[in-house]
């Protein structure tokens, strides 16, 4: 097999290679990570906004309430 034939064979096998991960798969994984991250951050923001912060504010006001 000549050098040109070998290069042609390598090019054809590289083009027809289906083992590599596609761009669509990577885009779907990134999109899933962004959506799940947004849901987790939204849940944490909701939890801290409704539960933790009002209680924390109340405790700080009680701590510095020198008048009684």
CHARMM internal coordinates of N, CA and C (Angstrom, degrees):
IC EDIT
DIST 1 N 1 CA 1.4511
DIST 1 CA 1 C 1.5292
ANGL 1 N 1 CA 1 C 108.16
DIST 1 C 2 N 1.2950
ANGL 1 CA 1 C 2 N 115.45
DIHE 1 N 1 CA 1 C 2 N 132.76
DIST 2 N 2 CA 1.4573
ANGL 1 C 2 N 2 CA 120.13
DIHE 1 CA 1 C 2 N 2 CA -177.47
DIST 2 CA 2 C 1.5240
ANGL 2 N 2 CA 2 C 110.10
DIHE 1 C 2 N 2 CA 2 C -77.84
DIST 2 C 3 N 1.2965
ANGL 2 CA 2 C 3 N 114.36
DIHE 2 N 2 CA 2 C 3 N 170.08
DIST 3 N 3 CA 1.4609
ANGL 2 C 3 N 3 CA 120.80
DIHE 2 CA 2 C 3 N 3 CA -179.43
DIST 3 CA 3 C 1.5270
ANGL 3 N 3 CA 3 C 111.46
DIHE 2 C 3 N 3 CA 3 C -64.43
DIST 3 C 4 N 1.3211
ANGL 3 CA 3 C 4 N 116.21
DIHE 3 N 3 CA 3 C 4 N -39.93
DIST 4 N 4 CA 1.4679
ANGL 3 C 4 N 4 CA 120.22
DIHE 3 CA 3 C 4 N 4 CA 179.34
DIST 4 CA 4 C 1.5241
ANGL 4 N 4 CA 4 C 110.29
DIHE 3 C 4 N 4 CA 4 C -67.51
DIST 4 C 5 N 1.3242
ANGL 4 CA 4 C 5 N 116.41
DIHE 4 N 4 CA 4 C 5 N -39.35
DIST 5 N 5 CA 1.4696
ANGL 4 C 5 N 5 CA 120.29
DIHE 4 CA 4 C 5 N 5 CA 178.21
DIST 5 CA 5 C 1.5193
ANGL 5 N 5 CA 5 C 111.54
DIHE 4 C 5 N 5 CA 5 C -65.28
DIST 5 C 6 N 1.3147
ANGL 5 CA 5 C 6 N 116.23
DIHE 5 N 5 CA 5 C 6 N -38.86
DIST 6 N 6 CA 1.4622
ANGL 5 C 6 N 6 CA 120.50
DIHE 5 CA 5 C 6 N 6 CA 178.39
DIST 6 CA 6 C 1.5293
ANGL 6 N 6 CA 6 C 110.95
DIHE 5 C 6 N 6 CA 6 C -66.21
DIST 6 C 7 N 1.3282
ANGL 6 CA 6 C 7 N 116.66
DIHE 6 N 6 CA 6 C 7 N -40.70
DIST 7 N 7 CA 1.4623
ANGL 6 C 7 N 7 CA 120.20
DIHE 6 CA 6 C 7 N 7 CA 178.26
DIST 7 CA 7 C 1.5311
ANGL 7 N 7 CA 7 C 110.61
DIHE 6 C 7 N 7 CA 7 C -66.16
DIST 7 C 8 N 1.3291
ANGL 7 CA 7 C 8 N 116.56
DIHE 7 N 7 CA 7 C 8 N -38.63
DIST 8 N 8 CA 1.4576
ANGL 7 C 8 N 8 CA 120.88
DIHE 7 CA 7 C 8 N 8 CA 177.74
DIST 8 CA 8 C 1.5287
ANGL 8 N 8 CA 8 C 110.45
DIHE 7 C 8 N 8 CA 8 C -64.50
DIST 8 C 9 N 1.3115
ANGL 8 CA 8 C 9 N 116.68
DIHE 8 N 8 CA 8 C 9 N -41.84
DIST 9 N 9 CA 1.4652
ANGL 8 C 9 N 9 CA 121.24
DIHE 8 CA 8 C 9 N 9 CA 178.38
DIST 9 CA 9 C 1.5339
ANGL 9 N 9 CA 9 C 110.56
DIHE 8 C 9 N 9 CA 9 C -63.30
DIST 9 C 10 N 1.3181
ANGL 9 CA 9 C 10 N 117.86
DIHE 9 N 9 CA 9 C 10 N -43.29
DIST 10 N 10 CA 1.4650
ANGL 9 C 10 N 10 CA 121.50
DIHE 9 CA 9 C 10 N 10 CA 179.13
DIST 10 CA 10 C 1.5274
ANGL 10 N 10 CA 10 C 111.59
DIHE 9 C 10 N 10 CA 10 C -64.83
DIST 10 C 11 N 1.3247
ANGL 10 CA 10 C 11 N 116.51
DIHE 10 N 10 CA 10 C 11 N -39.31
DIST 11 N 11 CA 1.4596
ANGL 10 C 11 N 11 CA 120.34
DIHE 10 CA 10 C 11 N 11 CA 178.96
DIST 11 CA 11 C 1.5230
ANGL 11 N 11 CA 11 C 111.14
DIHE 10 C 11 N 11 CA 11 C -65.78
DIST 11 C 12 N 1.3314
ANGL 11 CA 11 C 12 N 117.02
DIHE 11 N 11 CA 11 C 12 N -43.59
DIST 12 N 12 CA 1.4667
ANGL 11 C 12 N 12 CA 120.85
DIHE 11 CA 11 C 12 N 12 CA 178.90
DIST 12 CA 12 C 1.5247
ANGL 12 N 12 CA 12 C 110.73
DIHE 11 C 12 N 12 CA 12 C -63.39
DIST 12 C 13 N 1.3182
ANGL 12 CA 12 C 13 N 117.31
DIHE 12 N 12 CA 12 C 13 N -43.07
DIST 13 N 13 CA 1.4682
ANGL 12 C 13 N 13 CA 119.53
DIHE 12 CA 12 C 13 N 13 CA -179.01
DIST 13 CA 13 C 1.5283
ANGL 13 N 13 CA 13 C 111.48
DIHE 12 C 13 N 13 CA 13 C -69.42
DIST 13 C 14 N 1.3260
ANGL 13 CA 13 C 14 N 117.60
DIHE 13 N 13 CA 13 C 14 N -31.00
DIST 14 N 14 CA 1.4674
ANGL 13 C 14 N 14 CA 120.16
DIHE 13 CA 13 C 14 N 14 CA 177.66
DIST 14 CA 14 C 1.5255
ANGL 14 N 14 CA 14 C 110.87
DIHE 13 C 14 N 14 CA 14 C -71.99
DIST 14 C 15 N 1.3154
ANGL 14 CA 14 C 15 N 117.26
DIHE 14 N 14 CA 14 C 15 N -37.12
DIST 15 N 15 CA 1.4627
ANGL 14 C 15 N 15 CA 121.07
DIHE 14 CA 14 C 15 N 15 CA 179.80
DIST 15 CA 15 C 1.5232
ANGL 15 N 15 CA 15 C 110.75
DIHE 14 C 15 N 15 CA 15 C -70.70
DIST 15 C 16 N 1.3246
ANGL 15 CA 15 C 16 N 117.26
DIHE 15 N 15 CA 15 C 16 N -38.65
DIST 16 N 16 CA 1.4670
ANGL 15 C 16 N 16 CA 120.79
DIHE 15 CA 15 C 16 N 16 CA -177.05
DIST 16 CA 16 C 1.5242
ANGL 16 N 16 CA 16 C 112.83
DIHE 15 C 16 N 16 CA 16 C -86.70
DIST 16 C 17 N 1.3108
ANGL 16 CA 16 C 17 N 118.50
DIHE 16 N 16 CA 16 C 17 N 4.86
DIST 17 N 17 CA 1.4625
ANGL 16 C 17 N 17 CA 122.29
DIHE 16 CA 16 C 17 N 17 CA -179.64
DIST 17 CA 17 C 1.5277
ANGL 17 N 17 CA 17 C 109.57
DIHE 16 C 17 N 17 CA 17 C -72.04
DIST 17 C 18 N 1.3128
ANGL 17 CA 17 C 18 N 116.77
DIHE 17 N 17 CA 17 C 18 N 120.49
DIST 18 N 18 CA 1.4618
ANGL 17 C 18 N 18 CA 121.88
DIHE 17 CA 17 C 18 N 18 CA -179.23
DIST 18 CA 18 C 1.5340
ANGL 18 N 18 CA 18 C 112.53
DIHE 17 C 18 N 18 CA 18 C -106.73
DIST 18 C 19 N 1.2971
ANGL 18 CA 18 C 19 N 118.04
DIHE 18 N 18 CA 18 C 19 N 9.39
DIST 19 N 19 CA 1.4567
ANGL 18 C 19 N 19 CA 120.49
DIHE 18 CA 18 C 19 N 19 CA -176.77
DIST 19 CA 19 C 1.5189
ANGL 19 N 19 CA 19 C 113.50
DIHE 18 C 19 N 19 CA 19 C -79.84
DIST 19 C 20 N 1.2833
ANGL 19 CA 19 C 20 N 118.20
DIHE 19 N 19 CA 19 C 20 N -22.40
DIST 20 N 20 CA 1.4634
ANGL 19 C 20 N 20 CA 121.24
DIHE 19 CA 19 C 20 N 20 CA -175.59
DIST 20 CA 20 C 1.5232
ANGL 20 N 20 CA 20 C 110.98
DIHE 19 C 20 N 20 CA 20 C -72.26
DIST 20 C 21 N 1.3017
ANGL 20 CA 20 C 21 N 115.75
DIHE 20 N 20 CA 20 C 21 N 152.88
DIST 21 N 21 CA 1.4592
ANGL 20 C 21 N 21 CA 121.55
DIHE 20 CA 20 C 21 N 21 CA 178.43
DIST 21 CA 21 C 1.5253
ANGL 21 N 21 CA 21 C 108.47
DIHE 20 C 21 N 21 CA 21 C -77.51
DIST 21 C 22 N 1.3105
ANGL 21 CA 21 C 22 N 116.45
DIHE 21 N 21 CA 21 C 22 N 133.96
DIST 22 N 22 CA 1.4551
ANGL 21 C 22 N 22 CA 121.08
DIHE 21 CA 21 C 22 N 22 CA -175.65
DIST 22 CA 22 C 1.5155
ANGL 22 N 22 CA 22 C 112.60
DIHE 21 C 22 N 22 CA 22 C -82.57
DIST 22 C 23 N 1.3223
ANGL 22 CA 22 C 23 N 114.85
DIHE 22 N 22 CA 22 C 23 N 167.37
DIST 23 N 23 CA 1.4554
ANGL 22 C 23 N 23 CA 120.88
DIHE 22 CA 22 C 23 N 23 CA 179.23
DIST 23 CA 23 C 1.5222
ANGL 23 N 23 CA 23 C 111.33
DIHE 22 C 23 N 23 CA 23 C -69.07
DIST 23 C 24 N 1.3229
ANGL 23 CA 23 C 24 N 116.57
DIHE 23 N 23 CA 23 C 24 N -32.11
DIST 24 N 24 CA 1.4673
ANGL 23 C 24 N 24 CA 120.33
DIHE 23 CA 23 C 24 N 24 CA -179.15
DIST 24 CA 24 C 1.5204
ANGL 24 N 24 CA 24 C 109.90
DIHE 23 C 24 N 24 CA 24 C -66.24
DIST 24 C 25 N 1.3232
ANGL 24 CA 24 C 25 N 117.47
DIHE 24 N 24 CA 24 C 25 N -42.68
DIST 25 N 25 CA 1.4626
ANGL 24 C 25 N 25 CA 120.81
DIHE 24 CA 24 C 25 N 25 CA 178.22
DIST 25 CA 25 C 1.5253
ANGL 25 N 25 CA 25 C 111.22
DIHE 24 C 25 N 25 CA 25 C -59.98
DIST 25 C 26 N 1.3135
ANGL 25 CA 25 C 26 N 116.48
DIHE 25 N 25 CA 25 C 26 N -44.12
DIST 26 N 26 CA 1.4664
ANGL 25 C 26 N 26 CA 120.71
DIHE 25 CA 25 C 26 N 26 CA 179.52
DIST 26 CA 26 C 1.5211
ANGL 26 N 26 CA 26 C 110.89
DIHE 25 C 26 N 26 CA 26 C -65.23
DIST 26 C 27 N 1.3252
ANGL 26 CA 26 C 27 N 117.41
DIHE 26 N 26 CA 26 C 27 N -41.14
DIST 27 N 27 CA 1.4621
ANGL 26 C 27 N 27 CA 120.62
DIHE 26 CA 26 C 27 N 27 CA 179.20
DIST 27 CA 27 C 1.5224
ANGL 27 N 27 CA 27 C 111.16
DIHE 26 C 27 N 27 CA 27 C -64.34
DIST 27 C 28 N 1.3301
ANGL 27 CA 27 C 28 N 117.19
DIHE 27 N 27 CA 27 C 28 N -39.59
DIST 28 N 28 CA 1.4676
ANGL 27 C 28 N 28 CA 120.65
DIHE 27 CA 27 C 28 N 28 CA 178.63
DIST 28 CA 28 C 1.5204
ANGL 28 N 28 CA 28 C 110.33
DIHE 27 C 28 N 28 CA 28 C -65.39
DIST 28 C 29 N 1.3198
ANGL 28 CA 28 C 29 N 117.95
DIHE 28 N 28 CA 28 C 29 N -40.91
DIST 29 N 29 CA 1.4663
ANGL 28 C 29 N 29 CA 120.97
DIHE 28 CA 28 C 29 N 29 CA 178.79
DIST 29 CA 29 C 1.5255
ANGL 29 N 29 CA 29 C 111.19
DIHE 28 C 29 N 29 CA 29 C -64.12
DIST 29 C 30 N 1.3157
ANGL 29 CA 29 C 30 N 116.96
DIHE 29 N 29 CA 29 C 30 N -42.46
DIST 30 N 30 CA 1.4705
ANGL 29 C 30 N 30 CA 120.41
DIHE 29 CA 29 C 30 N 30 CA 178.90
DIST 30 CA 30 C 1.5180
ANGL 30 N 30 CA 30 C 110.39
DIHE 29 C 30 N 30 CA 30 C -65.25
DIST 30 C 31 N 1.3233
ANGL 30 CA 30 C 31 N 116.85
DIHE 30 N 30 CA 30 C 31 N -42.30
DIST 31 N 31 CA 1.4612
ANGL 30 C 31 N 31 CA 120.65
DIHE 30 CA 30 C 31 N 31 CA 178.65
DIST 31 CA 31 C 1.5205
ANGL 31 N 31 CA 31 C 111.49
DIHE 30 C 31 N 31 CA 31 C -63.25
DIST 31 C 32 N 1.3221
ANGL 31 CA 31 C 32 N 117.52
DIHE 31 N 31 CA 31 C 32 N -41.37
DIST 32 N 32 CA 1.4632
ANGL 31 C 32 N 32 CA 120.90
DIHE 31 CA 31 C 32 N 32 CA 177.43
DIST 32 CA 32 C 1.5262
ANGL 32 N 32 CA 32 C 110.86
DIHE 31 C 32 N 32 CA 32 C -63.13
DIST 32 C 33 N 1.3214
ANGL 32 CA 32 C 33 N 117.50
DIHE 32 N 32 CA 32 C 33 N -41.49
DIST 33 N 33 CA 1.4624
ANGL 32 C 33 N 33 CA 120.75
DIHE 32 CA 32 C 33 N 33 CA 179.77
DIST 33 CA 33 C 1.5187
ANGL 33 N 33 CA 33 C 110.83
DIHE 32 C 33 N 33 CA 33 C -64.34
DIST 33 C 34 N 1.3234
ANGL 33 CA 33 C 34 N 117.51
DIHE 33 N 33 CA 33 C 34 N -40.00
DIST 34 N 34 CA 1.4648
ANGL 33 C 34 N 34 CA 120.93
DIHE 33 CA 33 C 34 N 34 CA 179.63
DIST 34 CA 34 C 1.5212
ANGL 34 N 34 CA 34 C 110.64
DIHE 33 C 34 N 34 CA 34 C -66.40
DIST 34 C 35 N 1.3268
ANGL 34 CA 34 C 35 N 117.31
DIHE 34 N 34 CA 34 C 35 N -44.00
DIST 35 N 35 CA 1.4649
ANGL 34 C 35 N 35 CA 120.72
DIHE 34 CA 34 C 35 N 35 CA -178.82
DIST 35 CA 35 C 1.5227
ANGL 35 N 35 CA 35 C 111.08
DIHE 34 C 35 N 35 CA 35 C -66.25
DIST 35 C 36 N 1.3243
ANGL 35 CA 35 C 36 N 117.13
DIHE 35 N 35 CA 35 C 36 N -45.16
DIST 36 N 36 CA 1.4721
ANGL 35 C 36 N 36 CA 119.96
DIHE 35 CA 35 C 36 N 36 CA 179.38
DIST 36 CA 36 C 1.5259
ANGL 36 N 36 CA 36 C 110.27
DIHE 35 C 36 N 36 CA 36 C -64.88
DIST 36 C 37 N 1.3274
ANGL 36 CA 36 C 37 N 117.74
DIHE 36 N 36 CA 36 C 37 N -40.44
DIST 37 N 37 CA 1.4615
ANGL 36 C 37 N 37 CA 120.87
DIHE 36 CA 36 C 37 N 37 CA 177.59
DIST 37 CA 37 C 1.5207
ANGL 37 N 37 CA 37 C 111.95
DIHE 36 C 37 N 37 CA 37 C -62.75
DIST 37 C 38 N 1.3382
ANGL 37 CA 37 C 38 N 116.69
DIHE 37 N 37 CA 37 C 38 N -40.52
DIST 38 N 38 CA 1.4674
ANGL 37 C 38 N 38 CA 120.11
DIHE 37 CA 37 C 38 N 38 CA 178.35
DIST 38 CA 38 C 1.5196
ANGL 38 N 38 CA 38 C 111.02
DIHE 37 C 38 N 38 CA 38 C -65.53
DIST 38 C 39 N 1.3232
ANGL 38 CA 38 C 39 N 117.48
DIHE 38 N 38 CA 38 C 39 N -39.39
DIST 39 N 39 CA 1.4639
ANGL 38 C 39 N 39 CA 120.32
DIHE 38 CA 38 C 39 N 39 CA 177.91
DIST 39 CA 39 C 1.5271
ANGL 39 N 39 CA 39 C 111.57
DIHE 38 C 39 N 39 CA 39 C -64.91
DIST 39 C 40 N 1.3170
ANGL 39 CA 39 C 40 N 116.37
DIHE 39 N 39 CA 39 C 40 N -42.09
DIST 40 N 40 CA 1.4754
ANGL 39 C 40 N 40 CA 119.96
DIHE 39 CA 39 C 40 N 40 CA 179.11
DIST 40 CA 40 C 1.5248
ANGL 40 N 40 CA 40 C 110.50
DIHE 39 C 40 N 40 CA 40 C -65.22
DIST 40 C 41 N 1.3314
ANGL 40 CA 40 C 41 N 116.95
DIHE 40 N 40 CA 40 C 41 N -45.32
DIST 41 N 41 CA 1.4617
ANGL 40 C 41 N 41 CA 119.46
DIHE 40 CA 40 C 41 N 41 CA 178.96
DIST 41 CA 41 C 1.5266
ANGL 41 N 41 CA 41 C 111.89
DIHE 40 C 41 N 41 CA 41 C -64.90
DIST 41 C 42 N 1.3271
ANGL 41 CA 41 C 42 N 117.33
DIHE 41 N 41 CA 41 C 42 N -37.87
DIST 42 N 42 CA 1.4602
ANGL 41 C 42 N 42 CA 120.85
DIHE 41 CA 41 C 42 N 42 CA 176.79
DIST 42 CA 42 C 1.5124
ANGL 42 N 42 CA 42 C 111.54
DIHE 41 C 42 N 42 CA 42 C -63.62
DIST 42 C 43 N 1.3149
ANGL 42 CA 42 C 43 N 116.82
DIHE 42 N 42 CA 42 C 43 N -41.33
DIST 43 N 43 CA 1.4613
ANGL 42 C 43 N 43 CA 121.09
DIHE 42 CA 42 C 43 N 43 CA 177.50
DIST 43 CA 43 C 1.5178
ANGL 43 N 43 CA 43 C 112.05
DIHE 42 C 43 N 43 CA 43 C -64.71
DIST 43 C 44 N 1.3184
ANGL 43 CA 43 C 44 N 116.78
DIHE 43 N 43 CA 43 C 44 N -43.17
DIST 44 N 44 CA 1.4652
ANGL 43 C 44 N 44 CA 119.97
DIHE 43 CA 43 C 44 N 44 CA 178.30
DIST 44 CA 44 C 1.5201
ANGL 44 N 44 CA 44 C 111.58
DIHE 43 C 44 N 44 CA 44 C -65.42
DIST 44 C 45 N 1.3285
ANGL 44 CA 44 C 45 N 116.71
DIHE 44 N 44 CA 44 C 45 N -40.32
DIST 45 N 45 CA 1.4595
ANGL 44 C 45 N 45 CA 120.64
DIHE 44 CA 44 C 45 N 45 CA 178.36
DIST 45 CA 45 C 1.5234
ANGL 45 N 45 CA 45 C 110.64
DIHE 44 C 45 N 45 CA 45 C -62.92
DIST 45 C 46 N 1.3208
ANGL 45 CA 45 C 46 N 116.20
DIHE 45 N 45 CA 45 C 46 N -41.78
DIST 46 N 46 CA 1.4631
ANGL 45 C 46 N 46 CA 120.80
DIHE 45 CA 45 C 46 N 46 CA 178.31
DIST 46 CA 46 C 1.5277
ANGL 46 N 46 CA 46 C 110.53
DIHE 45 C 46 N 46 CA 46 C -64.61
DIST 46 C 47 N 1.3182
ANGL 46 CA 46 C 47 N 117.17
DIHE 46 N 46 CA 46 C 47 N -43.96
DIST 47 N 47 CA 1.4612
ANGL 46 C 47 N 47 CA 121.15
DIHE 46 CA 46 C 47 N 47 CA -179.82
DIST 47 CA 47 C 1.5183
ANGL 47 N 47 CA 47 C 111.16
DIHE 46 C 47 N 47 CA 47 C -62.64
DIST 47 C 48 N 1.3236
ANGL 47 CA 47 C 48 N 116.80
DIHE 47 N 47 CA 47 C 48 N -46.96
DIST 48 N 48 CA 1.4540
ANGL 47 C 48 N 48 CA 119.71
DIHE 47 CA 47 C 48 N 48 CA -178.98
DIST 48 CA 48 C 1.5191
ANGL 48 N 48 CA 48 C 111.66
DIHE 47 C 48 N 48 CA 48 C -69.74
DIST 48 C 49 N 1.3222
ANGL 48 CA 48 C 49 N 118.31
DIHE 48 N 48 CA 48 C 49 N -34.73
DIST 49 N 49 CA 1.4510
ANGL 48 C 49 N 49 CA 121.32
DIHE 48 CA 48 C 49 N 49 CA -177.55
DIST 49 CA 49 C 1.5155
ANGL 49 N 49 CA 49 C 113.07
DIHE 48 C 49 N 49 CA 49 C -71.17
DIST 49 C 50 N 1.3294
ANGL 49 CA 49 C 50 N 117.89
DIHE 49 N 49 CA 49 C 50 N -34.42
DIST 50 N 50 CA 1.4537
ANGL 49 C 50 N 50 CA 121.56
DIHE 49 CA 49 C 50 N 50 CA -174.84
DIST 50 CA 50 C 1.5243
ANGL 50 N 50 CA 50 C 113.32
DIHE 49 C 50 N 50 CA 50 C -99.68
DIST 50 C 51 N 1.2901
ANGL 50 CA 50 C 51 N 118.57
DIHE 50 N 50 CA 50 C 51 N -28.33
DIST 51 N 51 CA 1.4617
ANGL 50 C 51 N 51 CA 121.19
DIHE 50 CA 50 C 51 N 51 CA -172.11
DIST 51 CA 51 C 1.5192
ANGL 51 N 51 CA 51 C 112.77
DIHE 50 C 51 N 51 CA 51 C -110.37
DIST 51 C 52 N 1.3027
ANGL 51 CA 51 C 52 N 116.94
DIHE 51 N 51 CA 51 C 52 N -54.47
DIST 52 N 52 CA 1.4612
ANGL 51 C 52 N 52 CA 120.86
DIHE 51 CA 51 C 52 N 52 CA -169.85
DIST 52 CA 52 C 1.5253
ANGL 52 N 52 CA 52 C 111.87
DIHE 51 C 52 N 52 CA 52 C -79.32
DIST 52 C 53 N 1.3230
ANGL 52 CA 52 C 53 N 117.70
DIHE 52 N 52 CA 52 C 53 N -49.06
DIST 53 N 53 CA 1.4643
ANGL 52 C 53 N 53 CA 120.17
DIHE 52 CA 52 C 53 N 53 CA -173.70
DIST 53 CA 53 C 1.5305
ANGL 53 N 53 CA 53 C 114.15
DIHE 52 C 53 N 53 CA 53 C -64.87
DIST 53 C 54 N 1.3492
ANGL 53 CA 53 C 54 N 121.09
DIHE 53 N 53 CA 53 C 54 N -43.93
DIST 54 N 54 CA 1.4710
ANGL 53 C 54 N 54 CA 118.27
DIHE 53 CA 53 C 54 N 54 CA 177.09
DIST 54 CA 54 C 1.5264
ANGL 54 N 54 CA 54 C 112.85
DIHE 53 C 54 N 54 CA 54 C -61.68
DIST 54 C 55 N 1.3243
ANGL 54 CA 54 C 55 N 116.91
DIHE 54 N 54 CA 54 C 55 N -39.82
DIST 55 N 55 CA 1.4620
ANGL 54 C 55 N 55 CA 120.55
DIHE 54 CA 54 C 55 N 55 CA 178.01
DIST 55 CA 55 C 1.5161
ANGL 55 N 55 CA 55 C 110.49
DIHE 54 C 55 N 55 CA 55 C -65.88
DIST 55 C 56 N 1.3052
ANGL 55 CA 55 C 56 N 117.28
DIHE 55 N 55 CA 55 C 56 N -41.03
DIST 56 N 56 CA 1.4622
ANGL 55 C 56 N 56 CA 121.64
DIHE 55 CA 55 C 56 N 56 CA 179.53
DIST 56 CA 56 C 1.5222
ANGL 56 N 56 CA 56 C 110.63
DIHE 55 C 56 N 56 CA 56 C -65.55
DIST 56 C 57 N 1.3134
ANGL 56 CA 56 C 57 N 117.51
DIHE 56 N 56 CA 56 C 57 N -42.24
DIST 57 N 57 CA 1.4706
ANGL 56 C 57 N 57 CA 121.67
DIHE 56 CA 56 C 57 N 57 CA 178.45
DIST 57 CA 57 C 1.5196
ANGL 57 N 57 CA 57 C 110.47
DIHE 56 C 57 N 57 CA 57 C -62.49
DIST 57 C 58 N 1.3131
ANGL 57 CA 57 C 58 N 115.93
DIHE 57 N 57 CA 57 C 58 N -42.81
DIST 58 N 58 CA 1.4750
ANGL 57 C 58 N 58 CA 120.27
DIHE 57 CA 57 C 58 N 58 CA 179.03
DIST 58 CA 58 C 1.5288
ANGL 58 N 58 CA 58 C 111.21
DIHE 57 C 58 N 58 CA 58 C -63.33
DIST 58 C 59 N 1.2998
ANGL 58 CA 58 C 59 N 117.03
DIHE 58 N 58 CA 58 C 59 N -42.82
DIST 59 N 59 CA 1.4742
ANGL 58 C 59 N 59 CA 120.23
DIHE 58 CA 58 C 59 N 59 CA 179.67
DIST 59 CA 59 C 1.5289
ANGL 59 N 59 CA 59 C 111.60
DIHE 58 C 59 N 59 CA 59 C -65.75
DIST 59 C 60 N 1.3183
ANGL 59 CA 59 C 60 N 116.85
DIHE 59 N 59 CA 59 C 60 N -38.72
DIST 60 N 60 CA 1.4673
ANGL 59 C 60 N 60 CA 119.25
DIHE 59 CA 59 C 60 N 60 CA 179.12
DIST 60 CA 60 C 1.5214
ANGL 60 N 60 CA 60 C 110.38
DIHE 59 C 60 N 60 CA 60 C -66.92
DIST 60 C 61 N 1.3252
ANGL 60 CA 60 C 61 N 117.84
DIHE 60 N 60 CA 60 C 61 N -40.46
DIST 61 N 61 CA 1.4646
ANGL 60 C 61 N 61 CA 120.60
DIHE 60 CA 60 C 61 N 61 CA 177.59
DIST 61 CA 61 C 1.5218
ANGL 61 N 61 CA 61 C 110.80
DIHE 60 C 61 N 61 CA 61 C -63.89
DIST 61 C 62 N 1.3209
ANGL 61 CA 61 C 62 N 117.71
DIHE 61 N 61 CA 61 C 62 N -40.84
DIST 62 N 62 CA 1.4678
ANGL 61 C 62 N 62 CA 120.96
DIHE 61 CA 61 C 62 N 62 CA 176.92
DIST 62 CA 62 C 1.5237
ANGL 62 N 62 CA 62 C 111.58
DIHE 61 C 62 N 62 CA 62 C -64.83
DIST 62 C 63 N 1.3234
ANGL 62 CA 62 C 63 N 116.37
DIHE 62 N 62 CA 62 C 63 N -36.29
DIST 63 N 63 CA 1.4670
ANGL 62 C 63 N 63 CA 120.51
DIHE 62 CA 62 C 63 N 63 CA -177.87
DIST 63 CA 63 C 1.5339
ANGL 63 N 63 CA 63 C 111.21
DIHE 62 C 63 N 63 CA 63 C -67.21
DIST 63 C 64 N 1.3202
ANGL 63 CA 63 C 64 N 116.52
DIHE 63 N 63 CA 63 C 64 N -36.71
DIST 64 N 64 CA 1.4537
ANGL 63 C 64 N 64 CA 120.07
DIHE 63 CA 63 C 64 N 64 CA -177.65
DIST 64 CA 64 C 1.5287
ANGL 64 N 64 CA 64 C 113.19
DIHE 63 C 64 N 64 CA 64 C -100.05
DIST 64 C 65 N 1.3005
ANGL 64 CA 64 C 65 N 117.97
DIHE 64 N 64 CA 64 C 65 N 12.54
DIST 65 N 65 CA 1.4577
ANGL 64 C 65 N 65 CA 122.34
DIHE 64 CA 64 C 65 N 65 CA 177.95
DIST 65 CA 65 C 1.5306
ANGL 65 N 65 CA 65 C 108.19
DIHE 64 C 65 N 65 CA 65 C -84.68
DIST 65 C 66 N 1.3218
ANGL 65 CA 65 C 66 N 116.26
DIHE 65 N 65 CA 65 C 66 N 88.88
DIST 66 N 66 CA 1.4539
ANGL 65 C 66 N 66 CA 120.23
DIHE 65 CA 65 C 66 N 66 CA -176.11
DIST 66 CA 66 C 1.5328
ANGL 66 N 66 CA 66 C 112.32
DIHE 65 C 66 N 66 CA 66 C -75.28
DIST 66 C 67 N 1.3364
ANGL 66 CA 66 C 67 N 116.57
DIHE 66 N 66 CA 66 C 67 N -24.28
DIST 67 N 67 CA 1.4525
ANGL 66 C 67 N 67 CA 119.93
DIHE 66 CA 66 C 67 N 67 CA -175.93
DIST 67 CA 67 C 1.5229
ANGL 67 N 67 CA 67 C 113.89
DIHE 66 C 67 N 67 CA 67 C -74.14
DIST 67 C 68 N 1.2940
ANGL 67 CA 67 C 68 N 116.49
DIHE 67 N 67 CA 67 C 68 N -17.34
DIST 68 N 68 CA 1.4358
ANGL 67 C 68 N 68 CA 114.97
DIHE 67 CA 67 C 68 N 68 CA 175.12
DIST 68 CA 68 C 1.4560
ANGL 68 N 68 CA 68 C 114.99
DIHE 67 C 68 N 68 CA 68 C 132.83
END
COOR INIT
IC SEED 1 N 1 CA 1 C
IC BUILD
